[in-house]
Amino acid sequence: MELKTMKTRTANTSFTHLRGLKLAALAIGSSFILAGCAGNPPTEQYAVTQSAVNDAVSAGGTEFAAVEMKSAQDKFKQAEIAMHDKKYDEARLLAEQAEWDARVAERKAQAMKAQQTLKDSQQGVQELRQESQRTVQ
């Protein structure tokens, strides 16, 4: 009978010990993951955002989508400040928002340019029609 009691105690002890090791491993692993995320500057997102802002400016965003362009540039500056202060999560969020504002500005500028081109083309067609009618008469 003593032998059974010892086996039961040994099994419970090893199970409790194993459970404690699993919890400790989980806690340590989680802390490494969180520390890794918090400590990495969002350099890739920052570069993507900078490119999107530059593309929007090149597309005429400052002229045709001034509000969206200003928002993108302001958020990008805030992201730079957050990066400098090592607030990487905030920097990443601001950079993502700036990227999307810049993309909206770029698309809006492209649409406005296309609309202006269409308007100019329609006016050119109208002038050609008027000229052709003058030569016929």
RALIN-V344027 format. One record per helix or strand of 2 or more residues. SS is the DSSP state (H for helix, E for strand). FROM is the first residue (numbers start at 1). TO is the last residue. If there is no record, write none. Layout:
<<SS | FROM | TO> <SS | FROM | TO>>
//
This chain:
<<H | 2 | 39> <H | 43 | 58> <H | 61 | 64> <H | 66 | 84> <H | 88 | 136>>
//
